[in-house]
């Protein structure tokens, strides 16, 4: 029975060894230019600790070749060992390619001195794909957020076009699952395209005791370029906050762009003070504030449009009495009359929870070729008071003219005659009536 058990173990081992050798021992997650040398992030896929320097450890260690030539590592800049399931960094004593590509081979020597099949990678002088920008909507992800969208712009940044682009998510971010994705199938050299990935909640609930957690979106892109199959991993992260424990604590940044009340003229230089404050009294402070003022037209140029602000912004009810910063705008002499939009981007960090946020405030600057010129920093001069002696003003009633007097006299005479006739008529009537009665 014992012999049968030993034989069975030997058979199982013989089946396992080819599987281990055939599998990937090391995964290169990323090549980076380390100050002109080749830097490699390596992930240990094996069940034992792997040493990165075969000169110091000739067992359970890695050896490297570039275009068929053995190279050593820069021990001072490299991690010495890679535990199981960990990713570590090594720097080769080999310069980064100036153009084209290198073939990089990595071979593992086990504890018994046996060599595993080499893992071969292609290192391009310029990465075939570059991530130009990325964002997540909504900008603040809460535990009751049901849907979020990752948007990025990528570019074929290498020396050739990129085809057969495919995407897979290495791992869903916790609490979410991918529901839809949109990626380009190919890009010509230098071309750009948008990536849109949509996630929905997977039904998990954030524990009530958790204030916030950092989530990751690791994305692997595979493609063909320069006759090779390649891959790149882009990893982004975001913070999700618990609505039960963070409600009412976030900084709320407000701003007022004090544009001139009057219209300005082409060719004029205008000072634009801005007032920025945190309106959430009793909430977290805001820090690392950076203000960026932009215009929607080249006719309104803002040469120094980025101003970092020192200090923390505590919550307050109203704006500070003094401006937080003052920008200068140059109005082009060829600017047309009309309204120009100014946008103030406020980038800041929650001092307590270290998450970065931003908000945008806008204002309108009016330009008119016939408009009034703004006079800045000059006292208002009142017109001089005239102290010349004056004769007193007397109210004199005007004397009626002779013509008006004549007309008035005739009118009075006529009225008098009529009055006399009425009186005589009344007397006659009364007398006649009395004779008739008696």
Secondary structure as UniProt FT lines:
FT   HELIX           2..22
FT   STRAND          26..34
FT   TURN            35..36
FT   STRAND          37..44
FT   STRAND          50..51
FT   TURN            54..56
FT   STRAND          61..66
FT   TURN            67..68
FT   STRAND          69..71
FT   HELIX           75..77
FT   STRAND          81..82
FT   TURN            84..85
FT   STRAND          87..95
FT   STRAND          101..109
FT   TURN            111..112
FT   STRAND          119..124
FT   STRAND          129..137
FT   STRAND          141..142
FT   TURN            143..144
FT   STRAND          147..156
FT   STRAND          162..171
FT   TURN            174..175
FT   STRAND          176..182
FT   TURN            189..190
FT   STRAND          192..201
FT   TURN            208..209
FT   STRAND          212..225
FT   TURN            226..227
FT   STRAND          228..241
FT   HELIX           243..246
FT   TURN            247..249
FT   STRAND          253..258
FT   TURN            266..267
FT   STRAND          269..278
FT   TURN            281..282
FT   STRAND          286..295
FT   TURN            298..299
FT   STRAND          300..301
FT   STRAND          306..309
FT   STRAND          325..331
FT   TURN            333..334
FT   STRAND          338..350
FT   TURN            351..353
FT   STRAND          356..367
FT   TURN            369..370
FT   HELIX           402..437
//
